[in-house]
Amino acid sequence: MIEQVKIIKLAGNLNATTSQAFRQNITESLKLGTKIVLVDFQDVTFMDSSGLGALVLAFKTLRAADSKLVLCSINEQVRILFELTNMDKVFEIFPSQDAFNQVLVSKT
């Protein structure tokens, strides 16, 4: 069964230690044939360059499989990191899960 949207809720830090579990989540999503992976950052307190690298790798991996990676609920620290690296131009970022759901519903 193909899952249209998979939500991955992250918490705490997204760094070298935690990015491996995130990558496994992405791999599982691909096996399920998920079309859109929404990464919810609401409970993320910190992200470093290895966390950003894991996101970029996930983005490329999903795009190669004709799937999408979108983000929501990023905090100020994560937003600044995205802006400094121009990744805010690469990733589609929604203010909240509700905002994402409204856009998703309007497209169907």
Secondary structure, 3 states (H helix, E strand, C coil): CCCCEEEEEEEEEECCCCHHHHHHHHHHHHHHCCCEEEEEEEEEEEECHHHHHHHHHHHHHHHHCCCEEEEECCCHHHHHHHHHCCHHHCCEEECCHHHHHHHHHHHC
